[in-house]
Amino acid sequence: ASDSKKTSTEKAKDLTEKTKELYEGNVVKYLIVPKDVEIPAGLDKDMIVIQLPVEKAYVASEDALKLLDEQLDAAESIKAVGMEQKDCQIEKIAKAMEDKKISFDGAFDDLDYKALVKDEIDFAILPSEFLPGNAKDEEADETADTKAEDQKDDKDDKTTDEKADEDKTTEELLKEENERLSDTAERLATLTIPMLVDRSADEKTDLAKAEWLKVYGV
């Protein structure tokens, strides 16, 4: 059917599917639209549209929270976060949660979509662990020597079949993470909540990390 013959529901569904595909691409383009400015027709099919002002953001990245609070003094734009009050290391944010000014709307891998709607969230910032294959190592606190010794022992003890099973498990985990990305992107697109994955923690230099200040400044 041509676009002119499609119902508003069909058009919304098509846009949601297209938005999900944009998030799944290797490069995601964003269009920042100033207040009271109309979005040019068709551009929302080629890039993620962020309508200014962002007033009620959900932030699940601790690095992004620090930048927004400490560097940009933009905590008033945060309505919800992805960690509980007891786990929040940023004093001002934790105090705002205690005062019920900021709520916990689920972790990045277990979003509470009803809460996002209730809080009228208009922008979501997720941590880099959200991306497939980018999860933090649960054993990161172990010493390098201990890990190396364990890996050596495991390598000596594992049979070919066990190694194959381990590889399969890794593939299955990556598949699950890809499915999570796809599902989250589709749900947020349906709710018309644009999302951004904060990758400041993945930068190798302080100068590169500082570039994210420009991103959030905009």
ZALUMVEX-882626 format. One line per 8 residues: number of its first residue (from 1); for each residue x, y, z of N, C-alpha, C. Coordinates in steps of 0.2 Angstrom, whole numbers. Layout:
NUM = X/Y/Z/X/Y/Z/X/Y/Z  ... $
// end
This chain:
1 = 4/-6/0/0/0/0/4/6/0  2/11/-3/6/18/-3/5/21/3  10/26/5/9/29/11/3/33/12  0/36/6/-6/39/7/-12/35/9  -12/29/7/-17/24/9/-17/21/16  -11/21/19/-10/18/25/-13/22/31  -16/18/36/-19/21/42/-14/24/46  -15/29/51/-11/32/55/-7/26/60 $
9 = -11/21/61/-8/15/65/-3/11/61  -4/10/55/1/7/50/7/11/49  6/18/49/12/22/48/16/22/54  13/22/60/16/22/66/20/16/67  17/10/65/21/4/65/27/4/61  26/6/55/31/7/50/37/11/53  36/16/56/41/21/58/44/18/64  41/14/68/44/10/74/49/5/71 $
17 = 47/1/66/51/-4/63/57/0/60  56/5/57/62/9/54/67/11/59  64/14/65/68/17/70/72/11/73  69/5/74/72/0/77/78/-2/73  77/-2/66/83/-4/62/88/1/62  87/8/63/92/13/64/96/11/70  93/9/75/97/8/81/102/2/81  100/-3/76/103/-9/75/109/-8/70 $
25 = 110/-2/67/115/-1/63/122/0/66  127/0/62/134/1/65/135/9/67  131/13/63/132/20/65/125/23/66  123/26/71/117/29/72/117/37/72  113/40/67/113/47/67/108/50/71  109/56/73/104/59/77/103/66/75  96/68/75/94/75/73/92/79/79  95/84/81/93/88/87/88/94/84 $
33 = 82/94/86/77/99/84/76/104/89  77/110/88/76/115/93/68/116/95  67/119/100/60/120/103/56/124/97  50/121/96/45/124/92/47/124/84  52/120/83/54/119/76/51/113/73  48/113/67/45/107/64/50/103/61  49/96/62/54/91/59/52/90/52  57/91/47/56/91/40/54/84/39 $
41 = 49/83/34/46/77/32/51/72/30  50/66/33/54/60/31/61/59/34  63/65/38/70/64/41/70/59/47  64/58/50/63/53/55/64/46/53  64/45/47/66/38/44/73/37/43  77/42/43/84/42/42/89/43/48  86/46/53/90/47/59/85/47/65  88/47/71/84/47/77/83/54/79 $
49 = 77/56/80/75/63/81/75/64/89  78/70/91/78/72/98/75/79/98  69/79/101/66/86/101/68/89/108  70/95/107/72/99/113/66/103/115  66/105/122/71/103/127/70/96/130  75/93/132/75/87/135/74/89/143  68/87/145/66/89/152/65/83/157  64/77/154/63/72/159/67/65/156 $
57 = 73/65/157/78/60/155/78/54/160  79/48/157/80/42/161/88/41/159  92/40/164/99/39/164/101/33/167  104/28/164/106/22/167/113/21/167  117/26/164/124/26/164/127/30/169  131/28/174/134/31/179/139/37/177  142/35/171/147/40/168/143/46/166  137/45/162/133/50/160/130/54/166 $
65 = 128/51/171/126/54/177/131/59/180  137/57/180/142/61/183/143/67/178  144/66/172/145/72/167/139/77/168  133/74/168/127/79/168/126/82/175  128/79/180/128/82/187/134/87/188  140/84/188/146/87/190/148/92/185  148/91/179/151/95/174/146/100/170  140/98/170/135/102/166/129/105/171 $
73 = 129/102/177/124/105/182/117/104/179  116/98/176/110/97/173/105/92/176  106/91/182/103/86/186/95/87/186  93/93/185/86/95/185/82/92/179  86/90/174/83/87/168/82/79/169  85/77/174/84/70/175/78/68/179  74/64/177/68/62/180/68/55/183  72/50/180/73/43/182/80/41/181 $
81 = 82/36/184/89/33/184/88/25/183  94/22/182/94/15/181/97/11/187  97/14/192/100/11/198/96/13/204  96/9/209/92/10/215/96/15/220  92/19/224/96/24/228/102/21/232  101/15/235/107/13/238/113/11/234  112/11/228/118/9/223/120/15/220  117/21/221/119/27/217/125/30/221 $
89 = 130/32/217/136/34/220/137/42/220  132/45/217/132/52/216/127/56/221  130/59/225/126/62/231/120/66/229  121/70/225/115/75/223/109/70/220  111/65/216/106/61/213/103/57/218  107/54/223/104/50/228/99/54/232  101/60/234/97/64/238/90/66/235  91/67/228/85/68/224/80/62/224 $
97 = 83/56/224/79/50/224/76/49/231  79/51/236/77/51/243/71/55/244  71/61/240/66/66/240/60/65/235  61/59/232/56/57/227/56/62/221  61/65/220/61/70/214/64/66/208  68/60/209/70/56/204/68/49/206  66/45/201/64/38/203/68/33/199  68/27/202/71/21/199/66/18/194 $
105 = 67/18/187/63/15/182/66/9/179  69/5/183/72/-1/181/79/-1/178  83/-6/179/90/-6/176/89/-6/169  95/-5/165/95/-4/158/93/-11/155  94/-16/158/93/-23/155/86/-25/158  82/-21/161/76/-23/164/72/-17/165  71/-13/160/67/-7/160/60/-8/162  57/-3/166/50/-3/168/47/2/163 $
113 = 44/-1/158/41/4/153/35/7/155  31/4/160/26/8/163/28/14/167  33/13/170/36/19/174/39/24/170  42/22/164/44/27/159/39/31/157  33/28/155/27/32/153/24/36/158  24/33/164/21/37/170/25/43/171  32/43/171/36/48/172/37/53/166  34/51/161/34/55/154/41/56/152 $
121 = 45/51/152/52/51/150/52/53/142  57/58/141/57/60/134/64/59/131  68/55/135/75/54/132/78/48/137  81/43/134/84/38/138/92/37/136  96/37/141/103/36/140/105/30/144  108/25/140/109/19/142/117/18/142  120/13/146/127/12/147/129/8/141  136/8/140/139/5/135/138/-3/135 $
129 = 137/-5/142/136/-13/143/130/-15/139  125/-10/137/119/-12/134/120/-15/127  126/-13/124/128/-15/117/130/-23/117  128/-27/112/130/-34/112/137/-34/112  140/-39/116/147/-40/117/151/-35/121  147/-31/124/151/-25/128/150/-26/135  147/-31/138/145/-32/145/152/-32/149  151/-29/155/157/-29/159/158/-36/162 $
137 = 165/-38/163/167/-44/166/165/-45/173  161/-50/175/159/-51/182/165/-52/186  170/-54/183/176/-56/188/182/-51/187  180/-45/185/185/-39/184/189/-38/191  186/-40/196/190/-38/203/195/-43/204  195/-49/201/200/-54/202/207/-51/200  212/-54/203/219/-51/201/221/-55/195  225/-52/191/227/-54/185/231/-61/185 $
145 = 235/-62/191/238/-69/192/233/-74/193  228/-73/197/223/-78/199/219/-80/193  217/-75/189/214/-76/182/218/-80/178  224/-78/177/228/-82/172/229/-89/174  230/-90/181/231/-97/183/225/-101/182  219/-98/184/212/-102/183/211/-103/175  213/-99/171/212/-100/164/217/-106/161  223/-106/164/228/-111/162/225/-118/165 $
153 = 223/-118/171/220/-124/173/214/-127/169  209/-122/168/203/-123/164/205/-126/157  210/-123/154/212/-125/147/215/-132/147  219/-134/152/222/-140/153/216/-146/154  211/-144/158/206/-149/160/200/-150/155  199/-145/151/193/-145/146/195/-150/140  190/-153/138/190/-158/132/188/-153/127  188/-156/121/186/-153/115/179/-151/115 $
161 = 175/-156/117/168/-155/117/166/-149/122  169/-149/128/168/-144/133/170/-137/130  175/-137/126/177/-130/123/172/-128/118  169/-133/115/164/-131/110/158/-129/113  156/-132/119/150/-130/123/151/-123/125  157/-121/127/159/-114/130/158/-109/124  160/-111/118/160/-106/113/152/-105/111  148/-111/111/141/-111/110/138/-106/115 $
169 = 140/-107/121/137/-102/126/138/-95/125  144/-93/123/146/-87/121/142/-84/115  141/-88/110/136/-87/105/129/-85/107  127/-90/111/120/-89/114/119/-83/118  124/-81/122/124/-75/126/124/-69/121  128/-69/116/128/-63/111/121/-63/107  118/-68/106/112/-68/103/106/-65/107  107/-67/114/102/-64/118/103/-57/119 $
177 = 109/-54/119/111/-47/120/108/-43/113  109/-47/107/106/-44/101/99/-43/101  95/-48/104/88/-49/105/86/-43/110  90/-42/115/88/-37/120/88/-30/117  94/-29/113/94/-22/109/88/-21/105  87/-26/101/81/-26/96/75/-24/100  73/-28/105/67/-28/109/67/-21/112  72/-18/116/72/-12/119/71/-6/114 $
185 = 75/-7/108/74/-2/103/67/-1/101  64/-7/99/57/-7/97/52/-4/102  53/-6/108/48/-3/114/49/4/115  55/6/115/56/14/116/54/18/110  55/15/104/52/18/98/45/18/98  42/13/100/34/13/101/32/19/105  36/20/111/34/25/116/37/32/113  40/32/108/43/38/105/48/41/110 $
193 = 52/37/113/57/39/118/64/38/114  67/43/112/74/42/109/79/40/114  83/35/112/89/33/116/96/34/113  100/35/118/107/36/116/111/31/121  116/28/118/121/23/122/127/27/123  128/29/130/134/32/132/140/28/132  145/30/128/151/26/127/157/30/130  156/35/134/161/39/137/166/34/141 $
201 = 164/29/144/168/25/148/173/21/143  171/20/137/175/16/132/181/20/129  181/27/130/186/31/127/193/30/131  198/30/127/205/28/130/208/34/133  206/40/131/210/46/134/205/51/137  207/55/141/203/60/145/200/65/140  204/67/135/202/72/129/196/69/126  196/62/124/191/59/121/184/59/125 $
209 = 186/57/132/180/57/136/177/64/137  181/69/137/178/76/137/174/78/131  175/75/126/171/76/120/163/75/121  162/70/126/155/68/128/152/74/131  156/79/134/153/85/137/149/89/131  152/89/125/149/93/120/142/89/118  142/83/118/136/79/116/131/81/121  132/80/127/127/82/132/125/89/133 $
217 = 130/93/131/129/101/131/124/102/126  124/99/120/119/100/115/112/98/117 $
// end
